């Protein structure tokens, strides 16, 4: 990262502002309860490196999709193959897209085919209360595949009746390439929905339709999403929540996977997910929560979209799981217990038909009994039909130095089971799987300190992670296909820091400043000399993210600035901004993304959009009975 770019970011921050209507969407981060599957821990009592995007952040960041807002979180690497949230990979602190677990209200979204489908999320930003990002091994909390971290999306609770509409459209105002006859490049979307609040039951339903002709030849998309959720109160001690979602996403995949030959390729992805969860207070000390989940994904990749007789890959995956979580409160601390069972299967044109079963057991003990100390000790015990029994322990400790300073340390382990693509893919002459792969296992130590007083919060720390049996794709020469192999050890040293300042100047004026910086130093120790490695180390080395905000009345002026440099020395600076006007029931906004027209690629051979302007209108009307 050049000194010039860093100075430019720091100097530009005072000229940008980030605002909100102070009468709504207020969030005190210290009051947020981090939702693990067994415990709900206040944010300021957590010993792990956790970040939270609040409802206020989601509303004011200059983006309209989950993929895009996650770009502004320190430590997260969102690598988009397509613009406007079409297709993207997510990694945490140098981890790959297969090493990060994504959840909705604790429901796992992992796909056994590939982590490329992790961000197939049907939920609009309007339905989200907050997004919790846990950096570091998370098997003890969430089970397998949370190797380098986890992202949990927490949806809103319904407390009133309402109807909602959101319309938006944008363009680069550049003419399309000669092969394309659709005018200028543009994108548009509409979201409609509403909530119903009754004494014993609450419901929310949202539908989204988006269309774009892309930002270059054959990158257009059509995206449809549907999300439903309810909460049924049986009595004061028992309740049931049900959730269902659907995505149908069709997009041009020019340069996504096999450039330059895939110029006329296309992909169609359909995802359906559902869950039923219940919560029961057995007595004053014991709480119980069972859950069942189902996820179906259909992936149809067409290398030649105009000739389906060749180069077509079709995959159909099913994931069904059941979980039972419990915890017991006592004066000495809280005991958490859990068990989960998961069945995964795939039917594929070039992977074959396969299935496997997984059984996991959790145990945790968390205590604040000892003065000024908070500790959490636990383990995850896992059995997989392909990988036998393994145990993943972890320990988190915090010491409260005084009312403002806290020092924390953690040591944890985690596991990632290879995907069916890693194991069985037969896509000659391009890529072939390896059924003899071992699971990836990570061990991470971390130490951090934090300071909080009035409107100022500071945090910084260091971590060291060692991934054993790290998986990548290698080949000895260009005449051979890439094959998945356990390369050896992937070691990463990392430093992170964050400064957050929120201050109310007057009754209707606020100033907010947020700056974060992450440095990663990864290396791979392996015996594969004189070979070609497909991915290697492409993680972020330097990541600086800065926002500053000022609120005055109903007006909002916002920005988000990112400086990114990868281990491959590829670096770029991207600045986005939003201006909005909000009244009690509606908001009008305009976004400008990539203000300085940076040219950059995040993954594959897909140049990301040039300067892009969007105009949007949100309307939510509270309906009285």
TORMAR-561530 format. One line per field, with one value per residue (C-alpha): residue in three letters; x, y, z. Coordinates in Angstrom, 3 decimals. Layout:
# residues N
code: [ALA;...] .
px: [X;...] .
py: [Y;...] .
pz: [Z;...] .
//
This chain:
# residues 625
code: [UNK;UNK;UNK;UNK;UNK;UNK;UNK;UNK;UNK;UNK;UNK;UNK;UNK;UNK;UNK;UNK;UNK;UNK;UNK;UNK;UNK;UNK;UNK;UNK;UNK;UNK;UNK;UNK;UNK;UNK;UNK;UNK;UNK;UNK;UNK;UNK;UNK;UNK;UNK;UNK;UNK;UNK;UNK;UNK;UNK;UNK;UNK;UNK;UNK;UNK;UNK;UNK;UNK;UNK;UNK;UNK;UNK;UNK;UNK;UNK;UNK;UNK;UNK;UNK;UNK;UNK;UNK;UNK;UNK;UNK;UNK;UNK;UNK;UNK;UNK;UNK;UNK;UNK;UNK;UNK;UNK;UNK;UNK;UNK;UNK;UNK;UNK;UNK;UNK;UNK;UNK;UNK;UNK;UNK;UNK;UNK;UNK;UNK;UNK;UNK;UNK;UNK;UNK;UNK;UNK;UNK;UNK;UNK;UNK;UNK;UNK;UNK;UNK;UNK;UNK;UNK;UNK;UNK;UNK;UNK;UNK;UNK;UNK;UNK;UNK;UNK;UNK;UNK;UNK;UNK;UNK;UNK;UNK;UNK;UNK;UNK;UNK;UNK;UNK;UNK;UNK;UNK;UNK;UNK;UNK;UNK;UNK;UNK;UNK;UNK;UNK;UNK;UNK;UNK;UNK;UNK;UNK;UNK;UNK;UNK;UNK;UNK;UNK;UNK;UNK;UNK;UNK;UNK;UNK;UNK;UNK;UNK;UNK;UNK;UNK;UNK;UNK;UNK;UNK;UNK;UNK;UNK;UNK;UNK;UNK;UNK;UNK;UNK;UNK;UNK;UNK;UNK;UNK;UNK;UNK;UNK;UNK;UNK;UNK;UNK;UNK;UNK;UNK;UNK;UNK;UNK;UNK;UNK;UNK;UNK;UNK;UNK;UNK;UNK;UNK;UNK;UNK;UNK;UNK;UNK;UNK;UNK;UNK;UNK;UNK;UNK;UNK;UNK;UNK;UNK;UNK;UNK;UNK;UNK;UNK;UNK;UNK;UNK;UNK;UNK;UNK;UNK;UNK;UNK;UNK;UNK;UNK;UNK;UNK;UNK;UNK;UNK;UNK;UNK;UNK;UNK;UNK;UNK;UNK;UNK;UNK;UNK;UNK;UNK;UNK;UNK;UNK;UNK;UNK;UNK;UNK;UNK;UNK;UNK;UNK;UNK;UNK;UNK;UNK;UNK;UNK;UNK;UNK;UNK;UNK;UNK;UNK;UNK;UNK;UNK;UNK;UNK;UNK;UNK;UNK;UNK;UNK;UNK;UNK;UNK;UNK;UNK;UNK;UNK;UNK;UNK;UNK;UNK;UNK;UNK;UNK;UNK;UNK;UNK;UNK;UNK;UNK;UNK;UNK;UNK;UNK;UNK;UNK;UNK;UNK;UNK;UNK;UNK;UNK;UNK;UNK;UNK;UNK;UNK;UNK;UNK;UNK;UNK;UNK;UNK;UNK;UNK;UNK;UNK;UNK;UNK;UNK;UNK;UNK;UNK;UNK;UNK;UNK;UNK;UNK;UNK;UNK;UNK;UNK;UNK;UNK;UNK;UNK;UNK;UNK;UNK;UNK;UNK;UNK;UNK;UNK;UNK;UNK;UNK;UNK;UNK;UNK;UNK;UNK;UNK;UNK;UNK;UNK;UNK;UNK;UNK;UNK;UNK;UNK;UNK;UNK;UNK;UNK;UNK;UNK;UNK;UNK;UNK;UNK;UNK;UNK;UNK;UNK;UNK;UNK;UNK;UNK;UNK;UNK;UNK;UNK;UNK;UNK;UNK;UNK;UNK;UNK;UNK;UNK;UNK;UNK;UNK;UNK;UNK;UNK;UNK;UNK;UNK;UNK;UNK;UNK;UNK;UNK;UNK;UNK;UNK;UNK;UNK;UNK;UNK;UNK;UNK;UNK;UNK;UNK;UNK;UNK;UNK;UNK;UNK;UNK;UNK;UNK;UNK;UNK;UNK;UNK;UNK;UNK;UNK;UNK;UNK;UNK;UNK;UNK;UNK;UNK;UNK;UNK;UNK;UNK;UNK;UNK;UNK;UNK;UNK;UNK;UNK;UNK;UNK;UNK;UNK;UNK;UNK;UNK;UNK;UNK;UNK;UNK;UNK;UNK;UNK;UNK;UNK;UNK;UNK;UNK;UNK;UNK;UNK;UNK;UNK;UNK;UNK;UNK;UNK;UNK;UNK;UNK;UNK;UNK;UNK;UNK;UNK;UNK;UNK;UNK;UNK;UNK;UNK;UNK;UNK;UNK;UNK;UNK;UNK;UNK;UNK;UNK;UNK;UNK;UNK;UNK;UNK;UNK;UNK;UNK;UNK;UNK;UNK;UNK;UNK;UNK;UNK;UNK;UNK;UNK;UNK;UNK;UNK;UNK;UNK;UNK;UNK;UNK;UNK;UNK;UNK;UNK;UNK;UNK;UNK;UNK;UNK;UNK;UNK;UNK;UNK;UNK;UNK;UNK;UNK;UNK;UNK;UNK;UNK;UNK;UNK;UNK;UNK;UNK;UNK;UNK;UNK;UNK;UNK;UNK;UNK;UNK;UNK;UNK;UNK;UNK;UNK;UNK;UNK;UNK;UNK;UNK;UNK;UNK;UNK;UNK;UNK;UNK;UNK;UNK;UNK;UNK;UNK;UNK;UNK;UNK;UNK;UNK;UNK;UNK;UNK;UNK;UNK;UNK;UNK;UNK;UNK;UNK] .
px: [0.000;1.598;2.071;0.327;-2.863;-2.894;-2.437;-5.169;-7.617;-6.832;-7.007;-10.257;-12.111;-12.947;-14.703;-17.277;-20.214;-22.495;-25.907;-29.242;-32.581;-31.921;-35.520;-35.192;-32.775;-30.639;-28.369;-26.211;-23.546;-22.832;-26.429;-26.266;-26.517;-24.228;-26.317;-24.382;-26.496;-26.362;-25.439;-26.458;-23.481;-23.477;-21.115;-18.965;-18.548;-17.279;-13.671;-13.472;-12.745;-16.315;-17.550;-21.144;-22.846;-25.887;-29.213;-28.053;-24.922;-26.878;-29.299;-26.700;-23.820;-23.769;-24.852;-28.051;-26.911;-25.450;-22.382;-21.614;-22.093;-19.801;-16.985;-16.754;-15.987;-12.374;-10.925;-13.590;-12.477;-15.455;-14.311;-17.051;-17.141;-20.176;-21.341;-24.425;-24.243;-24.579;-21.893;-19.220;-16.850;-16.267;-13.111;-12.032;-8.462;-6.904;-9.162;-10.726;-14.397;-14.594;-13.229;-15.892;-19.293;-22.339;-25.524;-28.977;-30.191;-27.791;-28.965;-25.957;-25.940;-22.954;-23.277;-21.546;-20.772;-18.719;-18.302;-19.025;-22.732;-22.255;-23.627;-26.852;-28.916;-32.618;-32.883;-33.028;-31.126;-34.452;-35.179;-31.820;-31.350;-27.556;-24.715;-22.275;-18.771;-16.674;-13.014;-11.013;-11.841;-15.530;-16.172;-16.752;-19.713;-21.051;-19.523;-17.540;-16.456;-16.122;-12.366;-11.316;-14.524;-18.277;-20.826;-24.255;-27.117;-29.720;-33.125;-35.456;-38.183;-41.640;-43.240;-45.795;-47.802;-46.256;-45.975;-42.654;-41.389;-37.911;-37.112;-33.617;-31.844;-28.334;-25.927;-22.353;-23.753;-21.291;-22.280;-22.206;-19.555;-20.124;-21.240;-24.032;-27.093;-28.805;-27.879;-25.996;-25.084;-27.592;-29.101;-32.453;-34.427;-37.674;-38.405;-41.844;-42.973;-44.554;-44.923;-47.858;-47.845;-50.481;-50.502;-49.502;-47.837;-45.724;-44.915;-42.706;-42.587;-40.295;-39.927;-37.110;-36.709;-33.471;-32.306;-29.082;-27.458;-24.142;-21.166;-19.440;-20.392;-22.321;-22.401;-26.113;-28.265;-31.824;-32.279;-35.454;-35.605;-38.324;-38.046;-40.649;-40.284;-42.620;-42.654;-45.421;-45.781;-47.318;-46.992;-44.448;-42.064;-42.431;-42.237;-41.648;-39.903;-40.134;-38.121;-38.107;-36.259;-35.870;-33.399;-33.432;-30.344;-29.414;-26.321;-23.787;-20.473;-17.976;-14.539;-15.929;-14.158;-12.295;-11.266;-10.931;-12.833;-15.920;-16.877;-20.356;-20.910;-23.960;-24.963;-28.331;-28.488;-31.599;-31.533;-34.280;-33.783;-36.067;-35.846;-38.056;-36.712;-38.402;-37.327;-38.374;-37.699;-37.927;-37.475;-35.626;-32.244;-32.649;-33.339;-33.804;-33.850;-34.293;-34.013;-34.354;-32.972;-33.188;-31.292;-31.504;-29.245;-29.304;-26.359;-26.514;-23.312;-23.325;-19.906;-21.610;-24.985;-26.087;-25.046;-26.078;-24.833;-21.333;-19.563;-22.558;-22.284;-25.395;-25.282;-28.105;-27.349;-29.434;-28.487;-30.699;-29.767;-31.215;-29.857;-30.587;-29.068;-29.428;-27.930;-28.140;-27.660;-26.065;-24.291;-20.947;-21.595;-23.542;-23.224;-23.992;-24.604;-25.501;-25.733;-26.238;-26.686;-26.269;-26.860;-25.429;-25.880;-25.109;-26.181;-23.960;-23.034;-19.291;-19.018;-21.252;-23.670;-22.351;-23.602;-22.169;-23.291;-21.940;-22.519;-21.283;-21.440;-20.809;-19.960;-19.149;-18.838;-18.859;-18.316;-18.084;-17.978;-14.387;-13.927;-12.738;-12.378;-14.539;-13.714;-15.261;-13.987;-15.410;-14.944;-16.595;-16.480;-17.168;-17.737;-17.918;-18.514;-15.492;-13.191;-13.940;-13.764;-11.991;-12.022;-11.684;-11.190;-10.973;-10.481;-11.272;-10.245;-10.770;-9.465;-11.206;-8.373;-10.800;-14.066;-12.516;-9.688;-9.963;-7.382;-8.431;-6.744;-8.063;-6.804;-8.985;-9.124;-11.453;-12.107;-13.124;-14.429;-13.513;-16.396;-17.678;-15.948;-12.611;-13.113;-14.816;-14.826;-14.111;-13.798;-10.936;-8.822;-9.379;-9.807;-10.101;-10.855;-8.969;-10.953;-7.927;-7.975;-7.690;-9.743;-8.224;-7.590;-6.790;-5.261;-5.217;-3.935;-4.953;-4.372;-6.091;-6.858;-9.751;-10.643;-14.117;-15.075;-18.076;-18.138;-14.681;-13.815;-10.330;-9.298;-6.155;-4.584;-2.425;-3.174;-1.274;-3.077;-1.751;-3.907;-2.762;-3.500;-4.261;-6.068;-5.256;-5.256;-1.905;-0.453;3.053;2.649;0.138;-0.578;-2.138;-5.387;-5.342;-5.974;-6.921;-4.102;-3.262;-0.351;0.907;0.676;-0.791;0.570;-0.701;0.436;-2.102;-2.494;-5.770;-6.876;-10.049;-11.009;-14.700;-16.014;-19.696;-20.702;-24.008;-23.271;-26.839;-30.293;-30.274;-26.569;-24.205;-20.639;-19.334;-15.869;-14.744;-11.295;-9.889;-6.677;-5.691;-2.278;-1.801;1.461;0.596;2.903;2.512;4.988;4.748;6.704;5.149;8.188;8.244;4.458;1.775;-0.575;-4.007;-4.916;-1.825;-1.853;-4.203;-5.404;-5.359;-2.082;-3.110;-6.721;-7.639;-11.284;-12.410;-15.712;-16.568;-20.099;-22.068;-25.832;-27.865;-31.646;-33.106;-30.113;-27.563;-24.202;-22.189;-19.029;-16.952;-13.307;-11.188;-7.507;-6.694;-3.422;-3.195;-0.209;0.222;0.915;-2.369;-3.628;-6.481;-8.380;-12.183;-14.374;-18.200;-20.694;-24.391;-26.603;-30.097;-33.085;-35.315;-38.676;-40.605;-42.022;-39.758;-36.163;-34.720;-31.057;-28.416;-25.244;-21.990;-19.753;-16.108;-16.028;-12.456;-13.074;-10.491;-9.794;-9.495;-10.313;-11.273;-11.304;-11.349;-11.003;-13.929;-13.113;-15.333;-17.705;-16.326;-17.921;-21.588;-24.524;-27.725;-30.972;-33.289;-36.543;-37.589;-41.052;-42.321;-45.811;-46.842;-50.399;-52.575;-55.279] .
py: [0.000;3.273;6.149;8.405;6.327;6.135;9.881;10.473;8.344;10.052;13.515;12.839;11.604;15.011;16.015;13.211;12.715;9.921;10.709;9.385;10.460;10.454;9.556;6.050;3.153;4.105;1.347;1.266;-1.276;-2.086;-3.268;-5.693;-9.382;-11.499;-14.520;-17.736;-20.869;-21.502;-18.166;-14.562;-12.494;-8.676;-7.168;-5.466;-8.746;-10.810;-12.020;-12.722;-10.375;-9.554;-6.734;-5.666;-3.885;-2.281;-1.441;2.171;1.159;-0.974;1.849;4.495;2.720;3.473;-0.020;-1.953;-5.582;-7.651;-8.456;-4.783;-3.658;-6.456;-4.839;-2.162;-4.574;-4.862;-8.327;-9.363;-9.956;-9.752;-10.787;-10.165;-11.944;-9.966;-6.463;-5.573;-8.648;-11.148;-13.601;-13.148;-15.041;-14.202;-14.729;-13.679;-12.639;-14.395;-17.458;-18.760;-18.821;-22.452;-21.593;-19.083;-20.036;-17.854;-18.103;-16.508;-16.398;-19.276;-21.352;-22.527;-21.688;-23.843;-25.727;-29.136;-28.484;-25.293;-22.191;-20.086;-20.381;-19.128;-15.668;-16.892;-14.936;-14.124;-11.437;-7.717;-5.213;-3.844;-7.106;-7.222;-6.020;-6.426;-8.553;-10.152;-11.008;-13.377;-13.405;-16.543;-20.269;-20.685;-24.443;-24.305;-21.998;-23.073;-26.444;-27.510;-25.231;-22.104;-22.474;-18.812;-17.180;-16.841;-14.231;-14.360;-12.309;-11.428;-10.433;-7.837;-8.568;-7.392;-4.892;-3.144;-3.530;-1.969;-2.011;-1.409;-0.521;0.207;1.242;1.921;2.278;3.168;3.389;4.075;6.153;4.380;2.836;-0.926;-2.777;-3.468;-7.065;-5.818;-3.995;-2.945;0.753;1.964;-0.213;-0.001;-1.854;-1.558;-3.210;-3.201;-4.587;-4.863;-6.369;-5.824;-6.913;-8.100;-7.864;-9.639;-10.488;-14.133;-14.137;-11.884;-12.215;-10.548;-11.093;-9.486;-9.954;-8.580;-8.335;-7.012;-6.682;-5.423;-5.609;-5.618;-3.331;-5.053;-7.589;-10.633;-9.705;-8.937;-10.546;-11.275;-11.891;-12.832;-13.317;-14.135;-14.153;-15.076;-15.314;-15.609;-15.808;-17.723;-17.234;-20.309;-18.891;-16.925;-19.909;-21.365;-19.946;-21.089;-19.315;-20.407;-19.053;-19.739;-18.155;-18.574;-17.231;-17.513;-15.864;-15.937;-14.072;-13.817;-15.266;-13.639;-14.107;-15.583;-18.941;-19.785;-16.624;-15.918;-18.907;-18.304;-15.014;-16.369;-18.463;-18.254;-19.529;-20.125;-20.684;-21.556;-21.819;-22.730;-22.750;-23.256;-23.723;-24.276;-23.284;-23.360;-21.898;-23.272;-22.181;-25.445;-23.843;-20.934;-22.373;-24.524;-23.326;-25.565;-24.809;-27.468;-26.649;-28.365;-26.888;-27.771;-26.217;-27.061;-25.606;-26.054;-24.786;-24.864;-23.572;-23.244;-22.688;-22.025;-20.493;-20.847;-24.508;-26.638;-29.881;-29.311;-27.558;-27.752;-28.563;-29.255;-29.753;-30.495;-30.478;-31.201;-30.402;-31.458;-30.930;-31.140;-29.364;-29.316;-26.613;-26.082;-23.946;-23.733;-20.616;-20.604;-18.128;-19.588;-19.295;-20.590;-24.136;-24.665;-28.037;-28.920;-31.687;-31.503;-34.023;-33.119;-35.069;-33.786;-35.160;-34.167;-35.305;-33.766;-34.156;-33.878;-34.608;-37.681;-38.854;-38.735;-38.295;-38.086;-37.634;-35.519;-35.640;-32.870;-32.230;-28.932;-28.103;-24.683;-23.034;-19.260;-17.418;-13.878;-15.162;-14.161;-10.450;-8.594;-11.861;-13.275;-16.682;-19.148;-22.720;-25.274;-27.890;-29.212;-32.978;-34.027;-37.298;-37.411;-40.577;-39.682;-38.228;-40.104;-38.456;-35.167;-32.740;-28.940;-27.169;-23.452;-20.935;-17.196;-14.967;-11.269;-9.148;-5.866;-3.559;-0.772;0.700;1.579;-0.834;-4.544;-7.073;-10.336;-13.518;-16.560;-19.863;-22.040;-24.749;-25.430;-27.775;-27.590;-30.683;-30.690;-29.947;-32.461;-30.322;-30.733;-34.495;-35.685;-33.041;-34.498;-31.537;-32.591;-31.085;-28.229;-29.512;-32.860;-33.629;-35.786;-38.328;-38.822;-35.260;-34.765;-32.161;-28.736;-28.004;-24.569;-23.441;-19.744;-17.672;-14.062;-11.236;-7.841;-4.800;-2.355;1.020;2.514;5.828;7.950;8.248;6.786;3.124;1.846;-1.731;-3.443;-6.863;-9.581;-13.155;-16.146;-18.879;-22.201;-24.214;-27.826;-29.835;-26.613;-27.370;-25.786;-26.869;-27.699;-29.154;-30.003;-28.469;-26.679;-29.978;-31.441;-30.586;-28.868;-31.310;-30.545;-31.392;-30.964;-28.603;-28.402;-25.531;-22.085;-19.766;-16.222;-13.440;-10.642;-7.245;-5.338;-1.976;0.083;3.597;4.409;7.798;8.714;12.089;13.985;17.660;18.933;17.376;16.876;16.801;13.830;13.167;9.633;8.434;4.870;3.847;0.316;-1.233;-4.896;-6.252;-9.912;-11.754;-15.208;-17.982;-21.561;-24.236;-27.180;-29.799;-29.010;-27.505;-26.623;-26.866;-24.421;-23.469;-22.270;-19.922;-19.635;-16.586;-13.925;-12.691;-9.073;-7.882;-4.314;-3.276;0.245;1.288;4.741;6.543;9.777;11.049;14.081;14.218;17.359;17.292;15.014;15.108;12.333;12.608;9.395;7.824;4.668;4.595;1.467;0.959;-2.669;-4.343;-8.087;-10.340;-10.402;-6.611;-5.803;-2.647;-0.184;2.640;2.801;5.588;5.459;8.062;8.542;11.610;11.115;12.934;11.132;11.851;9.572;7.292;7.734;8.255;9.476;8.796;8.874;6.747;7.278;4.215;4.190;7.981;8.207;5.569;3.049;0.080;-3.148;-6.861;-8.717;-12.286;-14.088;-11.872;-9.556;-5.825;-4.280;-1.445;1.983;5.073;4.249;6.414;5.115;6.831;5.177;5.681;3.837;3.982;2.305;3.059;1.983;0.611;1.042;-1.453] .
pz: [0.000;-1.076;1.351;-1.173;-1.075;2.728;3.075;0.506;2.499;5.794;4.294;2.473;5.531;7.035;3.813;3.974;6.267;7.383;8.866;9.991;11.334;15.068;15.824;14.368;13.879;16.879;18.154;21.274;20.404;24.060;24.461;21.498;22.454;20.257;19.271;19.557;19.334;23.085;24.677;24.101;25.255;25.569;23.021;25.660;27.587;24.667;24.646;20.891;17.996;16.955;14.745;14.222;11.334;12.930;11.335;11.188;9.247;6.782;6.118;5.385;3.670;-0.087;-1.180;-1.879;-1.360;1.471;-0.623;-1.026;2.598;3.817;1.817;4.499;7.381;8.494;7.964;5.452;1.860;-0.510;-3.968;-6.497;-9.859;-10.890;-10.000;-7.936;-5.687;-8.569;-7.411;-4.784;-2.486;1.170;3.208;6.706;7.576;4.609;4.636;1.436;0.404;1.594;5.053;6.118;7.522;6.899;8.980;9.214;12.829;13.545;10.550;8.490;4.763;3.753;0.472;0.107;-3.579;-3.151;-1.033;-4.132;-3.169;0.403;-0.379;-1.997;0.527;-0.038;2.657;1.748;3.884;5.128;6.988;8.804;12.372;12.348;10.987;13.451;12.200;14.316;13.268;14.062;14.456;15.311;15.374;19.132;18.531;15.123;14.144;11.078;8.220;10.399;9.931;9.831;11.055;10.763;9.676;11.342;9.872;12.517;11.173;12.664;15.175;14.153;16.565;14.309;11.107;8.001;4.220;2.481;-1.002;-2.312;-5.885;-7.235;-10.571;-11.645;-14.546;-15.552;-18.460;-20.749;-24.034;-24.299;-26.287;-29.973;-29.370;-27.109;-28.509;-25.262;-25.069;-21.998;-19.018;-16.180;-13.221;-11.444;-8.673;-6.748;-3.279;-1.727;1.534;4.870;8.469;10.553;14.332;16.419;20.090;19.657;16.239;14.005;10.297;7.685;3.937;1.332;-2.429;-4.604;-8.381;-9.896;-13.482;-15.031;-18.446;-16.583;-16.741;-19.695;-22.365;-21.080;-17.386;-17.214;-14.530;-13.480;-9.783;-7.900;-4.131;-1.628;2.184;4.820;8.585;11.546;15.325;17.110;20.875;22.487;26.010;28.006;28.154;24.656;21.128;17.545;14.656;11.019;8.105;4.355;1.450;-2.310;-4.898;-8.682;-10.145;-13.846;-15.029;-17.794;-16.596;-18.955;-17.369;-14.152;-14.143;-17.380;-19.249;-22.096;-23.478;-21.339;-22.987;-23.833;-20.703;-18.456;-15.015;-13.385;-9.618;-7.620;-3.835;-1.374;2.387;5.365;9.106;12.135;15.547;18.929;22.278;25.652;29.205;31.159;34.592;36.167;35.191;32.066;28.494;25.452;21.709;18.964;15.247;11.877;8.630;4.953;2.038;-1.664;-4.344;-8.107;-10.148;-13.960;-15.576;-19.374;-20.892;-24.245;-23.465;-27.100;-27.388;-24.411;-26.002;-24.627;-21.761;-19.418;-15.694;-13.573;-9.807;-7.357;-3.627;-0.541;3.066;5.962;9.604;13.065;16.149;19.861;22.049;25.794;28.493;32.258;34.343;37.795;40.031;38.963;35.245;32.259;30.922;27.231;25.559;22.002;19.439;15.669;12.876;9.197;5.981;2.691;-0.821;-4.397;-7.854;-10.516;-14.171;-13.469;-9.740;-9.587;-6.892;-3.329;0.225;3.723;7.322;10.133;13.899;16.174;19.920;21.732;25.307;26.761;30.141;30.476;33.761;35.110;38.704;39.360;39.818;36.695;34.750;31.961;30.560;28.164;27.879;25.495;22.789;19.652;19.084;15.515;13.664;9.876;7.880;5.700;8.390;11.629;15.101;15.845;18.809;18.614;21.972;22.669;25.495;25.707;28.639;29.311;32.168;32.980;34.013;34.975;33.754;30.388;29.581;28.793;27.651;25.993;24.827;23.001;21.687;19.478;16.855;13.956;11.013;7.349;5.565;1.825;-0.523;-3.045;-5.702;-3.898;-3.670;-6.836;-9.594;-13.045;-15.373;-17.633;-18.998;-16.512;-12.953;-11.157;-7.535;-5.070;-2.981;-0.696;0.667;4.427;6.279;6.939;10.622;12.023;15.293;16.195;19.108;19.572;22.029;21.970;24.052;23.951;25.428;25.725;27.268;26.416;22.614;21.915;21.348;20.507;19.759;18.534;18.536;17.013;15.935;14.600;12.666;11.390;8.959;8.638;5.452;3.581;0.297;-3.063;-6.711;-8.347;-11.539;-12.728;-16.210;-18.411;-20.178;-17.021;-15.202;-11.827;-8.957;-5.358;-2.937;0.756;0.222;3.803;6.289;5.667;8.364;8.881;11.199;11.496;13.159;13.438;14.817;14.964;16.048;16.484;17.584;17.899;19.278;19.421;18.887;19.305;19.344;15.579;14.742;15.116;14.070;13.583;12.643;11.995;10.802;10.724;9.487;9.047;8.110;7.120;6.509;5.115;3.925;2.673;3.729;1.309;-0.630;-4.028;-5.697;-9.412;-9.657;-10.718;-7.855;-8.961;-6.124;-3.931;-1.685;-3.046;0.336;1.422;2.893;3.705;4.247;5.384;5.659;6.702;7.177;8.902;9.350;10.239;10.740;10.474;10.494;7.850;5.528;5.136;3.372;3.591;2.297;2.635;1.553;1.038;0.314;-0.473;-1.372;-1.975;-1.364;-5.154;-4.951;-6.708;-4.979;-5.457;-3.763;-3.977;-2.615;-2.448;-1.227;-0.497;-0.115;1.256;2.650;5.140;6.692;9.024;6.297;3.265;2.194;-1.117;-1.767;-4.448;-4.414;-6.244;-6.273;-7.336;-7.391;-8.699;-11.387;-10.167;-12.452;-10.476;-10.446;-7.276;-8.645;-11.974;-15.043;-14.324;-14.204;-11.549;-12.506;-13.273;-11.712;-11.133;-9.998;-8.390;-7.422;-4.899;-3.028;0.160;1.669;4.831;6.136;9.615;9.520;12.579;13.437] .
//
